[in-house]
Amino acid sequence: MTYFTQIVIGGLVQGSVFAVIALGLSLVFRVTGIVNLAQGGFCILGALLLHSLEAALPLALAVPLAVAGTALFGLVLGAATFVPALSRLPNSSMLMLTAGTPSRPSRASSRSCSWASACPRRVCGSPVFPAPSFSAPGI
């Protein structure tokens, strides 16, 4: 019965996380009329920031600081890129802007020593994300 209870609680927690992310996507779309594909990058940034902070601080303090840090980064990025672009770019260009925006922070986080060590490179002897099996000439 304990194993079943752990599975149910884990499923409820993960479902709640997905629901909060979906609620954020829906809210942003209703307010701006733009699908924000950068939201996944912000979720990853918050998780990695929490991972870094909880190494030095208690969890009760690390969670609000990670949320505040991610929100601050989102506000600065939004004020610098999204708000000016909303009135100037068509919806298709805004979609591309939101798709490309999280690439810079995620690249920087994957190069960081503390965040790169949090992500396993191999699971059971095989790469977590194996390299593609095809190659294009000249690329």
ABEGO torsion letter per residue (X at the ends): XAAAAAAAAAAAAAAAAAAAAAAAAAAAAAAAGBBBAAAAAAAAAAAAAAAAAAAABBAAAAAAAAAAAAAAAAAAAAAAAAAAAAAABBAAAAAAAAAAAAAAAAAAAAABAAAAAABBABBGGBBABBBBABBBBGX
